[in-house]
Amino acid sequence: MKKVRIVRADERHRCNIDHLIHSTHIVDGMSGLVRGFWCAKVGNRIVGCGGINFINQDTAVLTHIAVEKEFRRQGIGTALISRCLDYARDMKVRHIALITMYYLFRRFKKHGFRVVRRATLTEPLSSYPDFTSKRYMKCAVMRRDT
């Protein structure tokens, strides 16, 4: 495997991130700012991405963790999650949540997340679109407090 670099994303990376997210069937692409996004690069190729969406000063959502199929199971997703969580800690975020398919939640448990019921979420997480959307009702909601 070639060396993987985790780099801070900027607007130049948006098209590649959108393509990666779309190809991994997460959603159609990212929306909003690239501010809290990170990319995994092999050479000049973006092979993975992940982001932190800040809801307020102390609450954020881990989002869009995606790795190209041929690069999975090589620690890239773990590296992206760790970098996003480090960034959230540096920004003094106290509460981080995410939504994921149930077959993937073991990955996030390794990073200190636990499955929670939507009914137990408090504002501002309880009204976050991913946690209220019918599209994601079959997904697990996970939370981690720092």
C-alpha positions, -999 to +999 in steps of 0.1 A: +000+000+000+012+035-008+016+061+019-017+077+029-017+113+040-046+129+059-049+165+048-073+194+057-099+198+029-106+230+012-128+241-017-104+227-043-113+192-029-151+196-030-157+179-064-135+149-054-153+147-020-187+149-037-177+121-061-164+099-033-195+104-011-218+097-041-199+066-051-201+051-016-239+057-016-239+078+016-258+107+001-257+126-032-228+147-020-218+171+008-235+203+014-223+233+033-188+243+041-157+222+037-144+238+069-144+207+091-135+181+064-104+160+060-092+140+030-071+108+028-048+111-002-026+085-019-003+106-041-027+132-055-057+110-054-084+115-027-093+080-015-113+089+016-129+117+035-146+126+067-159+157+084-171+174+115-203+195+112-203+220+141-239+226+153-228+251+180-197+258+201-197+225+220-218+201+198-209+185+165-218+157+142-192+133+127-203+130+090-195+116+056-168+090+066-161+074+032-133+053+018-130+040-018-137+003-020-102-007-030-086+012-001-109-002+027-097-023+056-063-006+056-069+018+085-078+048+064-113+052+079-099+049+114-073+075+106-100+099+093-122+093+123-093+099+146-083+131+128-119+145+129-122+137+166-088+153+173-100+184+155-133+185+175-113+182+207-090+210+196-121+231+190-134+223+226-164+203+213-180+184+243-207+163+225-203+145+192-229+123+175-232+104+143-256+083+123-245+050+108-258+017+096-260-009+124-235-032+107-208-004+110-213+007+146-186-015+160-161+007+142-174+038+161-175+020+194-138+017+192-136+055+193-158+058+224-192+062+207-223+044+221-256+037+205-284+060+219-321+062+213-332+092+193-357+100+221-328+106+245-311+132+223-313+168+236-312+200+217-295+208+194-289+172+184-326+162+187-335+185+158-305+178+136-318+168+102-300+134+099-315+123+132-350+133+123-351+124+086-373+094+076-345+084+052-322+075+082-347+060+106-332+025+101-298+038+110-281+038+144-275+071+163-244+071+183-230+097+207-197+104+225-191+130+252-156+142+256 
